[in-house]
Amino acid sequence: MFKFILYFVITIIVIWSMDSININSIFKKNTNPLQAKIFYFLLGISMIYLITNFIWDLISSINIL
């Protein structure tokens, strides 16, 4: 249950932080917008997974839970 809450909180933080990125300046000029959106989505999912598992492993390793 705690890991689900952690995923939810990290998802909000990642979406909020990725909102500050100007996605149009990162990609080539003639890039298909769908490709850019899919890459942006996959990058967000990857960040959520990595950050959540890092925090979960950190908490588990110091036996807080």
Secondary structure by P-SEA (a helix, b strand, c coil): caaaaaaaaaaaaaaaaaccccccccccccccaaaaaaaaaaaaaaaaaaaaaaaaaaaaaaccc
